[in-house]
Amino acid sequence: MEKKKQIAILGSTGSIGTQALQVIEEHADLYEVYCLTANNRVKELVEQARRFHPAAVVIANEARYDELREMLGDLPEIKIYAGARAIDEIVEADPIDIVLTAMVGFAGLSPTIRAIKARKKICLANKETLVVAGELITRLAMENQAPILPVDSEHSAIFQSIVGEGDNVIEKILLTASGGPFRLMTMEQIAGVTKTDALKHPTWDMGAKITIDSATMMNKGFEVIEAKWLFGVEADKIQVLVHPQSIVHSAVQFCDGSVKAQLGVPDMRLPIQYAFSFPDRLTLTGDRLDLFKQPLEFFEPDLGKFRCLALAFEAIERGGNMPCIMNAANEIVNRAFLEDRCSFPRIAETIECTMQRATFVAEPDYDIYIETDREARRIATELI
């Protein structure tokens, strides 16, 4: 009998992490949880640990270590750690086969690098890793022969569309976007929206940070940058299509004009499972696509209305540490908007000003990314 694949889930209490655990539960004959990590949610982490009995759990917030240890005191076989360094170290553990990086934000960069260097299979759900340091990550992955499989529904769709295509030339990537909750609003209407409005995503159930990024369309800008690094396609060959039904998850156009797409109901368990099981497809319970029920519509995004998407294209064009600057500023204003300290239009304005003011470095290394992130956060915080 084949040994079960051991999986480390970084960010197990978030939307991707919880759905990944559903996939593991459904295929308990193939997969086992080795490690669970969370940022702050001790109660949820404890519930998951009791259910899945991992070898280890890590809470990023060191202040909550004692609380976690006390709540799992009756399970001495589970090792308990705290802090960012512990997350960095746990991904290197020998038994781990797969690391699912589902942490949100810049915090996902360091453990992903450590996991790549430890030659683990990376199932990437942390957008910021490739946005901030795409060149570094893709180089390290090649050097260490560590496969990176995309978990985002769009990048999984692109990946599924190019499987079996060998070296056939990609002419264009068609990256779909739901358009978020403000797609049909005027700029005047958008100026007055609240976080409650922004958190009502029309098709996907995601965490607050990603839902706000989806409302500003910064999320799609991140995905363009991700696609560039994952598939080796320049940004001018990546076209964003607003597709409100979220049925066509993305498509690829080849040099003969043929277009291949991946379609399905909006269900994040599918791309998570495919990343785990590739090249095999496993049974997945759930709804099936009924094309009789849905018209499929596609629209061009309004870059004037959704300035963040335009800023992402500008950041890619400049290259260097500019996407890192953009990401850091976005993390600050996203949080400020969620805490009612910043209006919706100010999100793009603050990111743009930070991109103008922060120190540009054309050929950054890891230390430069760390310094850039710190500087851009400081500037964005001052601007708010």
Secondary structure as GFF3:
##gff-version 3
##sequence-region A 1 384
A	DSSP	beta_strand	5	10	.	.	.	ID=ss1
A	DSSP	alpha_helix	15	26	.	.	.	ID=ss2
A	DSSP	beta_strand	31	38	.	.	.	ID=ss3
A	DSSP	alpha_helix	42	52	.	.	.	ID=ss4
A	DSSP	beta_strand	56	59	.	.	.	ID=ss5
A	DSSP	three_ten_helix	62	64	.	.	.	ID=ss6
A	DSSP	alpha_helix	65	71	.	.	.	ID=ss7
A	DSSP	beta_strand	79	82	.	.	.	ID=ss8
A	DSSP	alpha_helix	84	90	.	.	.	ID=ss9
A	DSSP	beta_strand	98	101	.	.	.	ID=ss10
A	DSSP	three_ten_helix	106	108	.	.	.	ID=ss11
A	DSSP	alpha_helix	109	117	.	.	.	ID=ss12
A	DSSP	beta_strand	121	124	.	.	.	ID=ss13
A	DSSP	alpha_helix	127	143	.	.	.	ID=ss14
A	DSSP	beta_strand	148	150	.	.	.	ID=ss15
A	DSSP	alpha_helix	153	162	.	.	.	ID=ss16
A	DSSP	beta_strand	170	177	.	.	.	ID=ss17
A	DSSP	alpha_helix	187	191	.	.	.	ID=ss18
A	DSSP	alpha_helix	195	198	.	.	.	ID=ss19
A	DSSP	alpha_helix	208	216	.	.	.	ID=ss20
A	DSSP	alpha_helix	218	231	.	.	.	ID=ss21
A	DSSP	three_ten_helix	235	237	.	.	.	ID=ss22
A	DSSP	beta_strand	238	242	.	.	.	ID=ss23
A	DSSP	beta_strand	248	254	.	.	.	ID=ss24
A	DSSP	beta_strand	259	263	.	.	.	ID=ss25
A	DSSP	alpha_helix	269	277	.	.	.	ID=ss26
A	DSSP	alpha_helix	307	318	.	.	.	ID=ss27
A	DSSP	alpha_helix	322	338	.	.	.	ID=ss28
A	DSSP	alpha_helix	344	357	.	.	.	ID=ss29
A	DSSP	alpha_helix	366	383	.	.	.	ID=ss30
###
